Amino acid sequence: MTDRDHLFADAAARARRYLSTVDKRRVAPDAEAQDNLKRFDEALPEQTTDAAETIALLDDAGSAATVASAGSRYFGFVTGGTLPAALAAGVLGLAWDQNSALPVMSPVAAKLHRVTRSWLVELLGLPTTTEIAFVSGATMANATALTAARDDQLAKAGWDVQADGLFGAPPLTVVVGEQAHSTLGKALGLIGLGRQRVITVPADDQGRMLADRLPDLRGPLIVCAQAGEVNTGAFDPFPTIVDWARERDAWVHVDGAFGLWAAADPALWPLTGGLGTADSWATDAHKWLNVSYDSGIAFVRDPVALRRSFASVAGYLPPDNAYEAMHHTPQSSQRARQLEVWAVLRSLGRAGVARLVHRSCELARRMADRLAAGGLTVLNDVVLNQVMVRADAALIAAVQRDGTCWCGPTTWHGETAMRISVSGWATDESDVDESAAAILRCASYNRAGD
Ligand SMILES: *Cc1c(COP(=O)(O)O)cnc(C)c1O
């Protein structure tokens, strides 16, 4: 075997060992593992050394100090794991080292973009014209789609943002729900629309936009709706929001970082009704679809709008035959994120994606039932994969210290709460039961210690 073959075989063995033991250890690394990170405090080596020894250090000092989000009892943020099909496709893709910027740089990446685009559009019930852009995550997917929205709305007002910028442009109004995700503001700030230069529509107790409170406005206008409030999982009432927007020629954007995948599960169609009538959508593949980081997707109904904003040459016309990623995304050079998405869609199929979503929701309800039966207060209607329980900082810290599972804090209507997101493909009933038992044990110690 060559050195390279040895190195790969060693790395693959280490990766297998990691994944086969990740569920047997604490979800959050212990103090010893964190302390061991000081082994990385080295001076920049002057001389070349054996790469195998470097990989050994990475594993020996690094693996134990990871958070076990690849395992089955990580419920923090909205963090999925990585499906084996995604991981394997990702490994092959790394070996390929493709730059997916242009078809001439990677015919396979361009082809799989086309295939994945049409599968996603069909799976999620989006308009058939919809073009997609692979970006680093939902924050960038929001920024990408909102850039297309901004430029389209201002083009209709006679202003070319790409040529002339925003100084002196006609004013453009952005409307958001009260419970819009914090990173939506970051995206708006990034593209020059301002984090706070927005009109905020109040939300109900589950975080849904109160669409009858949308203001009567005219002119260039974007409304940002949400599919999946990050604490409750609630969906905005899309039909009413879209009707309001259509009367005003406004652009409707939906942040569906995890919630967009609900459209793949027929049982959730009551939630997702009207979702497909918006103009753009943002989602993550690295959350609920369970591919590796960093993988987000922007969807724009009108492909011309995406090209207007991102073509890197003026007056760019699309080629007839293949998708040119660098003319549809903020990036130029880029990795082929579609490989993992394609591999997951192809191996799970429509039924498998629906099952992934459906099961997470069932497990979230199971978690909520267990915790409620044990005396904790569930603060949300568990309509999706998110559960929020009343908890003070001491309880959350105790759960994290216990290490059986990991859940993070949030604030809901002014009080601290603990958020549990079931998004990983590997989680099953026994993980939920074990984790619920651990949380209840922490809660009873806490009460005893009061
Ligand atoms: C996670 C999330 C985001 C941000 O996604 P990143 O992938 O972290 O950039 C935006 N909106 C919602 C609703 C989210 O849950």
PDBQT file of the ligand as one rigid body, heavy atoms in Angstrom, charges set to zero:
ROOT
HETATM    1  C1  LIG A 501     -30.869  27.260  12.347  1.00  0.00    +0.000 C 
HETATM    2  C2  LIG A 501     -31.778  28.298  11.808  1.00  0.00    +0.000 A 
HETATM    3  C3  LIG A 501     -31.295  29.355  11.022  1.00  0.00    +0.000 A 
HETATM    4  C4  LIG A 501     -29.828  29.521  10.758  1.00  0.00    +0.000 C 
HETATM    5  O1  LIG A 501     -29.292  28.404  10.093  1.00  0.00    +0.000 OA
HETATM    6  P1  LIG A 501     -27.722  28.153   9.960  1.00  0.00    +0.000 P 
HETATM    7  O2  LIG A 501     -27.654  26.889   9.194  1.00  0.00    +0.000 OA
HETATM    8  O3  LIG A 501     -27.191  28.026  11.338  1.00  0.00    +0.000 OA
HETATM    9  O4  LIG A 501     -27.142  29.302   9.224  1.00  0.00    +0.000 OA
HETATM   10  C5  LIG A 501     -32.211  30.249  10.515  1.00  0.00    +0.000 A 
HETATM   11  N1  LIG A 501     -33.522  30.141  10.772  1.00  0.00    +0.000 NA
HETATM   12  C6  LIG A 501     -34.033  29.151  11.533  1.00  0.00    +0.000 A 
HETATM   13  C7  LIG A 501     -35.512  29.081  11.763  1.00  0.00    +0.000 C 
HETATM   14  C8  LIG A 501     -33.170  28.199  12.074  1.00  0.00    +0.000 A 
HETATM   15  O5  LIG A 501     -33.663  27.206  12.823  1.00  0.00    +0.000 OA
ENDROOT
TORSDOF 0
